[in-house]
């Protein structure tokens, strides 16, 4: 590197330190050339907003070098601030405190390619590398065509490419990217092994990035680190000799990018992308859609919870996130209110029974059912009870709020419609057996299942509109989408019913019964089953799109966030799967069963486990 | 049943006693019968109707270059307006037969008869019987089994013959479609979208899907009517069965390749949206296919919800 590296171990910020009166440091997530990179929380937002804060410490005495560092910092800030591309982190803020300058930017949850290379035991697949390379071409095209002058990244290498948790590439460390000024000779900046000869002559044209991308692909496909080899010696390490799986078409693209003479390389990144796409199509085995959505499995050791909070008994329910707080019930009978950012205890409310469900919020109250037969309304301000409603059996259903009422089932065999403000019963619909499913309320009807297998559609006055009989209990909570209502049953079937008429549109057979509540996104339905699988079903054709096997029953309900599915399993893991293909992104182990539904808010996943802990993880 | 007749009477009485239209056409309508123009005018105005009901039209023609008509169609629309539920209901089928001698005609006729009798047989009791309810099977299962049944009937009655089958069962706001071959179902929306709901089971379409040929090449490919799935051909063909929302506002269009192979989507859209009624639109679609050469038999059915 052409810039002095500064050791700054003694000056590392500690968790809790507040920068610029606003950014609360959580932990070190990386080391840059001139300081640390921290994950911090932007306390200006009540909701949790996590950011990356990159530090540059001018810890040198030579005023020339110090000046150089400060200039590099400002340049990075100014260039980055004007860039808008999904593969470039957004910049939010920058400021200087004494000798330290800070750049506040979008936090990328993921890992860099250098880390992935050092951890992998086998070669990356050709499709995987092609997918990354195509995305890198896209972002290079973007910066190379930047106005008024092209930006040359100048330091393309695995450690500057992050793969986020959605499997997409993010180009990081623009510290030495420089606005290209044609004709001028620039000082040498780059990394030996990845940089082309022309860069050593001080020329920084977009073609240096093309070479470095070729070098990066070579490294990924052969796992031979070019920094440990003689410069420009890729020709002596033919890819095929090291990794015979790689197609000729792909190798031809890389060879062209690695040409010694810049004129012999691709004219621009777009041309290289087209060549990659053509190679991908030619080899046939590369489905472009796979290429573009391919992802990495993050090993579990890389996943550290943001915080955990231990309660006194099992957690089987689902949290509610509202206004910077996590509300979750436990079998220790308490409803807990925790600070969502830190996991700090705020208050708890003791009921007289276990809390199996998910709380709901409305107008300064949290509503939750308890096995002590009651539905509670608890003030979010004081943590004190506003009212409670008695049923004649344990309440295992979760409250649903609509039309001035709380709708909730009880083991007393009724669905209760309770007035939101005073807790008085407005009406109840009789099911005759326990109602543990959580009702779904549309603007016309209330839908719920019962333990005798009867599914009910009732009007807001409690009149029966239609019913449908499954062979066994319906504990699963229904979801309505379009013209259909979907729910699972312990008879091993997922039902799609016309929400208006009660006609069965289709039935989907699972391996075993289900109490998981389906999650509907666009035309796809996701659900778990006691046959250990998480399923994705096409709601139009009722065909299975994919299924993923866990090591035990899936009684948790899947949720989707961005392009991933999150779901717990009795095997103790929380799983993150690609929504489209069902591939594993990562899993996080707990010491108990994960039976509740995870909740994701602002890129943080919250869930409980029967190991008595509440977890907050980066999604 | 009395309720149904009552509702039909109500429907007609409402139409004939509708308030004068802005253009004054109805002012003279004190004596029956009304002219076709007057009926069409009323049809266009009666967009809001209670109960909601399906309005369907059909067209079928031998074309200009064939001697026999191997296309068959079926259209059945019902309105049930009773205390518990208003369920607009309809079954619409297009089948395009193939095979030497008269086998093509026999195959498509059998396809339509077998499918319609199977599906209606399953639904008549729950829909129209004295104790209305829901059938044991789901709608997708009934449609799927209907196609398998039709396949078996063709195997028996028209050996060597084969047929496409595209059927839509409309129930309320949604429809269950079963499909084998290269007849098509479209969702036509007034905002200009014309969406093909079905996937042609033709070799040429498959080549196009695989990126081996372009859609322009496909349009003129000599084997463009060669199917890789059809009823009555060897092993039972697994139909594509799926559900979709009935386009509202818009139309469901089902037609054979004698229409979609000759008339562009844009031209079909223009005819459908400009026509005063579904049945008029179908006649005009047939005319357009014949004007374009009429190389093949033409069958088309067009359905919309009244409001």
Interface residues (C-beta under 8 A of the other chain):
Chain A: X281 X466 X468 X482 X483 X484 X496 X498 X500 X501 X502 X503 X504 X505 X506 X507 X539 X540 X541 X542
Chain B: X85 X87 X134 X135 X137 X138 X139 X140 X141 X171 X172 X173 X174 X176 X211 X240 X241 X242 X243 X244 X245
